[in-house]
Amino acid sequence: MGSNPKGRTTMEVGADGVAVITIINPPVNSLSLDVLSSLEDNYREALHRDDVKAIVVTGEKGKFSGGFDITAFGGIQGGKGRSARAPKPGYVSVEVLTDTVEAAKKPSVAAIDGMAYGGGLEVAMVCHARISTANAQLGLPELSLGIIPGFGGTQRLPRLAGLSKALEMMLTSKPVRSEEALSLGLVDAIVPADELLSTARRWALEILERRKPWVASLYKTDKLEPLGEAKEILNFARAQARKQAPNLKHPLVCIDVVEEGIVSGPRAGLWKEDTAFQGLLHSDTCKSLLHIFFGQRGTTKIPGITDLGLTPRRIKKVAILGGGLMGSGIATALVLSNYPVILKEVNEKFLESGIGRVRANLQSSVKKGKMTQEKFEKTLSLLKGALDYEGFRDVDMVIEAVIENVSLKQQIFADLERYCPPHCILASNTSTIDLNLIGEKTESHDRIIGAHFFSPAHVMPLLEIVRTQRTSPQVIVDLLDVGKKIKKTPVVVGNCTGFAVNRMFFPYTQAALLLVERGTNVYQIDKAITKFGMPMGPFRLCDLVGFGVAVATGSQFVVNFPERTYKSLLISLMQEDKRAGETTRKGFYVYDDKRKANPDPELTKYIEKARNISGVAIDPKLAKLSDKDILEMVFFPVVNEACRVYAEGIAVKASDLDIASVMGMGFPPYRGGIMFWADSFGSKYICSRLDEWSKMYDGGFFKPCSYLVERAAKGGPLSSPLEQAKSRL
Ligand SMILES: C[C@H](O)CC(=O)SCCNC(=O)CCNC(=O)[C@H](O)C(C)(C)COP(=O)(O)OP(=O)(O)OC[C@H]1O[C@@H](n2cnc3c(N)ncnc32)[C@H](O)[C@@H]1OP(=O)(O)O
C-alpha cells in the first residue's frame, strides 16, 4: 500500500466468531488497488485466525461498492504522469478471489446495501451467499466502459442468474433491483437495512453449520442449459450484438469469454476473461468511453460557479409557455420528476393539444410497461393548463418554449417580469436566439438563462444551459440542480448564435449539401455517416426535424456567420414543391405507411436545379468519394466550428463539447466526442485537409479557423486547456 492509500477495508471480529470486512473508499467504495490489497490482507488474516469462524463483506454507508476504481484505469493504461501498477495476470481474479476467498474453509456472506456494481458485484458473487436490502442494485456495467467484467463476473453471473439473463445484464449494462435479484437467485434473502449485518452474520454461521447451502458459484451448473442450447443462446446474443453495435468488438469478446467457460470449464473461462480484460483496457473504445464517463461528471464542475458554495434553491412549481412539441416534451420531463407544472397556451385548442401531447408521452410509457396506470394518473395530475398569467404569481421557474420569433419572445419576457415573483428564474428554450436580445425589454438580466432541451425533450439526455454575462451564479446552480433532478446531463455554455450544439453542428448539413451539389450521392453520404455510428445521416436528420426548422435555423447562421455559411437552395426548392420532410412523407427520402424511409429517384431533378443556381458543376472526384473522405469532409468542418466555440470560451472545457456532441447530436460515445475524436487525427492533418478543400471548393466554408491553424503550427491536442480564451462565461 502507498503512503497515502486510496481507500481501505477494516475488519472487526465479533464474539460470535464472524469477521466483518467493510469496504471504505468514498464516494462509491470503489475497489482501488489499495482497497483490493487491504481486502486481501484482511482475508488472509481472517482465514488464519482461530477466533474467526466465518466472514461477512460489506460496504460503508449504504453502498456495497461501485466496482473497480475507474480512476486507476488511466495508470494501468500507462497515461502520462500516472503510475502504472497493474496486478500480475490472474492475481485478483484467480489467486485471491477464487483460490483464497471462494475456496476457503471458512464461509463468506456478502451484505449488500445500495450499489453492487462491476467488481463490487463480482466480489459479492465470490461469497457463498448474498443478503441484500430492498434498496440494493446489482449489475455488471463494464461493457459501458468498453471492457468486460474482469473479476470472474462473466463466469459466475451466468451460473447464478442463468445464461440469458446474465448476457442481458452484461450486454445492456443495466443493473437489477433486489427483488429481481432474489427471484433470479442472485441474492438469497432481502432484509431491512438495520437487520442486514446481523442476518448476514447468522447466515454465515449457518453455512458453516451446514444449515444453509455452502455454494461456490463458479462451479454451479444447475442454471446452465445443456451445451447445444447454451450455444444457441450465445449465437443469438452474438447476432443481436452485431446488429445493435456493429462497430464494437467488446460485446462479442464478452460472449466468447462466457462461451469458453461453458465449453471448457469455468477456470479456463476465468483465464480467458483475464487476458481479454487486459487487452480491452488498452483499446481506443475503452479510452473513449472512459473519457465520456469522466467528461459527463465534469460538466457540473464550473469554475467560478459551482465552487462558490451556493446551495440550489428549491424549485416547487414550474410554468411552461407553449405546448408545442418542445413545450410538451419539457412538461413531460418535469412532471415525470414530480414537479407541478402549469402549461400556458394562447387558446383552448392549442392548450388541449399541448396537454394531449404530454398525456400521449406518458401513455407511451404505460404501453411499454414502464409505468403503471396509477402512476400515470398521479403524474398527469401534476399538470395544469392556463390561458393567462394569473397562476404564475407563485412559480419559481418559467421555461418559455414558443416559436423562434424575437419580438414575441421579448414581449413574453416583459410580461413574465410583471407577473412572476422577483426570485423566479426566467428561462428560454430558444435554440439559436441571443438571450440578451430576448431580455432586452426587461430589467431582469440576472435571472434570464437558456434552458435548451433537445427533441424529444423527455427522452434526449442533454440540457444545454446558456448563461449570459449577467446571469447570476445562483440561477445557474438552481438550473443545474433541476437538470440533475430530471435526469439530464447539463452542459453550461456561453451566449452566442446557436450556442454550442447547434453551432458546432450547423456545418454538418451544409458540408453534405456542398458535396451533393458537386455530385456525391445523398444516400451514400447518409450511409457512410451511419456506418461511422451516428444514429442517422444529415439528410435523414433534415427529414426528421422538418425543412421548416432546418431553413429557420439555417437562416440564423447565414445572418450571423455569412463568411462561412454554404448557401444551397436545395432544401428551399424541395420545400416549394411541398416536400418538407417526414411529416409531408417526402423529403430527401419518401416515407411509406410504416414511416420507413426509401430513396427517391426524383431527388435528382431538385439537385440539378440547385446545382445550376449555385453555378457549380459535378466534380468527378467528389462523385466517387470513399466513405472515409465523406466522413472527413462532413465532420472536419464540424471540428473546425467546435474549435471556434472552444477558443471563444463558449464552452469551459473541450470535454463539455464532447459531451454536448454525444448527448445532443448522437455522436458515437465510443469515439469519445467530437474534440476527442479530432485529436485522434491530430490538428495538423485536419488543418491541412480543410486548407486543401478550402482552395479546391468553397474558400469560406472550409477555411480552418485561427485556433486550429495555431494548434497545427505548434502541435499538441485541440482539447488541451486554453491559456488565454476570451471566456464569455
Ligand atoms: C474488474 C471489474 O470488472 C471492472 C470494474 O469494476 S469497472 C467499474 C464498474 N463500475 C461502474 O461502471 C460503475 C460506474 N459508476 C456509476 O455508474 C455511477 O458513478 C454510480 C451509479 C456508481 C453512482 O452514480 P451517482 O450517485 O450519480 O454518482 P456519480 O456522480 O456518477 O459518481 C460520484 C463520484 O464517484 C466516482 N465514481 C463512480 N464510480 C466510480 C468507480 N467505479 N471508480 C472510481 N470512481 C467512481 C465518479 O467519478 C464521481 O466522482 P466525482 O464526484 O469526482 O465526479
The ligand as an SDF file (V2000), in Angstrom:
LIG
                    3D

 54 56  0  0  0  0  0  0  0  0999 V2000
  -12.6620   -5.6680  -12.9020 C   0  0  0  0  0  0  0  0  0  0  0  0
  -14.0480   -5.0770  -12.9140 C   0  0  0  0  0  0  0  0  0  0  0  0
  -14.8900   -5.9760  -13.5940 O   0  0  0  0  0  0  0  0  0  0  0  0
  -14.0200   -3.7790  -13.6260 C   0  0  0  0  0  0  0  0  0  0  0  0
  -14.9500   -2.8220  -12.9980 C   0  0  0  0  0  0  0  0  0  0  0  0
  -15.4790   -2.9770  -11.9420 O   0  0  0  0  0  0  0  0  0  0  0  0
  -15.1840   -1.4040  -13.8930 S   0  0  0  0  0  0  0  0  0  0  0  0
  -16.2480   -0.4460  -12.9240 C   0  0  0  0  0  0  0  0  0  0  0  0
  -17.6440   -0.9100  -12.9840 C   0  0  0  0  0  0  0  0  0  0  0  0
  -18.4490    0.0380  -12.3200 N   0  0  0  0  0  0  0  0  0  0  0  0
  -19.1010    1.0050  -12.9940 C   0  0  0  0  0  0  0  0  0  0  0  0
  -19.0700    1.0590  -14.2020 O   0  0  0  0  0  0  0  0  0  0  0  0
  -19.8740    1.9920  -12.1640 C   0  0  0  0  0  0  0  0  0  0  0  0
  -19.5490    3.4010  -12.6130 C   0  0  0  0  0  0  0  0  0  0  0  0
  -20.2020    4.3510  -11.7860 N   0  0  0  0  0  0  0  0  0  0  0  0
  -21.5060    4.6710  -11.9550 C   0  0  0  0  0  0  0  0  0  0  0  0
  -22.2140    4.1310  -12.7910 O   0  0  0  0  0  0  0  0  0  0  0  0
  -22.0560    5.7400  -11.0760 C   0  0  0  0  0  0  0  0  0  0  0  0
  -20.9830    6.5740  -10.7000 O   0  0  0  0  0  0  0  0  0  0  0  0
  -22.7380    5.2130   -9.7980 C   0  0  0  0  0  0  0  0  0  0  0  0
  -24.0430    4.5490  -10.2280 C   0  0  0  0  0  0  0  0  0  0  0  0
  -21.8520    4.2180   -9.0880 C   0  0  0  0  0  0  0  0  0  0  0  0
  -23.0300    6.3790   -8.8500 C   0  0  0  0  0  0  0  0  0  0  0  0
  -23.7800    7.3390   -9.5270 O   0  0  0  0  0  0  0  0  0  0  0  0
  -24.0920    8.7740   -8.8490 P   0  0  0  0  0  0  0  0  0  0  0  0
  -24.5700    8.5590   -7.4730 O   0  0  0  0  0  0  0  0  0  0  0  0
  -24.9410    9.5090   -9.8190 O   0  0  0  0  0  0  0  0  0  0  0  0
  -22.7060    9.4960   -8.6890 O   0  0  0  0  0  0  0  0  0  0  0  0
  -21.6230    9.8870   -9.7840 P   0  0  0  0  0  0  0  0  0  0  0  0
  -21.6010   11.3580   -9.9260 O   0  0  0  0  0  0  0  0  0  0  0  0
  -21.7550    9.0610  -11.0150 O   0  0  0  0  0  0  0  0  0  0  0  0
  -20.2980    9.3880   -9.0680 O   0  0  0  0  0  0  0  0  0  0  0  0
  -19.8420   10.0180   -7.8730 C   0  0  0  0  0  0  0  0  0  0  0  0
  -18.3400   10.0810   -7.9300 C   0  0  0  0  0  0  0  0  0  0  0  0
  -17.8390    8.7350   -7.8430 O   0  0  0  0  0  0  0  0  0  0  0  0
  -16.9400    8.4930   -8.9030 C   0  0  0  0  0  0  0  0  0  0  0  0
  -17.0600    7.0930   -9.2690 N   0  0  0  0  0  0  0  0  0  0  0  0
  -18.1800    6.4250   -9.5920 C   0  0  0  0  0  0  0  0  0  0  0  0
  -17.8870    5.1280   -9.8600 N   0  0  0  0  0  0  0  0  0  0  0  0
  -16.5610    5.0050   -9.6890 C   0  0  0  0  0  0  0  0  0  0  0  0
  -15.6600    3.9310   -9.8210 C   0  0  0  0  0  0  0  0  0  0  0  0
  -16.0640    2.7020  -10.1400 N   0  0  0  0  0  0  0  0  0  0  0  0
  -14.3510    4.1740   -9.5970 N   0  0  0  0  0  0  0  0  0  0  0  0
  -13.9270    5.3940   -9.2510 C   0  0  0  0  0  0  0  0  0  0  0  0
  -14.7290    6.4590   -9.1120 N   0  0  0  0  0  0  0  0  0  0  0  0
  -16.0350    6.2580   -9.3330 C   0  0  0  0  0  0  0  0  0  0  0  0
  -17.4000    9.4270  -10.0140 C   0  0  0  0  0  0  0  0  0  0  0  0
  -16.3690    9.6650  -10.9300 O   0  0  0  0  0  0  0  0  0  0  0  0
  -17.7970   10.6570   -9.2280 C   0  0  0  0  0  0  0  0  0  0  0  0
  -16.6160   11.3450   -8.9210 O   0  0  0  0  0  0  0  0  0  0  0  0
  -16.6430   12.9490   -8.8030 P   0  0  0  0  0  0  0  0  0  0  0  0
  -17.5770   13.2590   -7.6810 O   0  0  0  0  0  0  0  0  0  0  0  0
  -15.2270   13.2920   -8.5460 O   0  0  0  0  0  0  0  0  0  0  0  0
  -17.1480   13.4470  -10.1250 O   0  0  0  0  0  0  0  0  0  0  0  0
  1  2  1  0
  2  3  1  0
  2  4  1  0
  4  5  1  0
  5  6  2  0
  5  7  1  0
  7  8  1  0
  8  9  1  0
  9 10  1  0
 10 11  1  0
 11 12  2  0
 11 13  1  0
 13 14  1  0
 14 15  1  0
 15 16  1  0
 16 17  2  0
 16 18  1  0
 18 19  1  0
 18 20  1  0
 20 21  1  0
 20 22  1  0
 20 23  1  0
 23 24  1  0
 24 25  1  0
 25 26  2  0
 25 27  1  0
 25 28  1  0
 28 29  1  0
 29 30  2  0
 29 31  1  0
 29 32  1  0
 32 33  1  0
 33 34  1  0
 34 35  1  0
 34 49  1  0
 35 36  1  0
 36 37  1  0
 36 47  1  0
 37 38  1  0
 37 46  1  0
 38 39  2  0
 39 40  1  0
 40 41  1  0
 40 46  2  0
 41 42  1  0
 41 43  2  0
 43 44  1  0
 44 45  2  0
 45 46  1  0
 47 48  1  0
 47 49  1  0
 49 50  1  0
 50 51  1  0
 51 52  2  0
 51 53  1  0
 51 54  1  0
M  END
$$$$
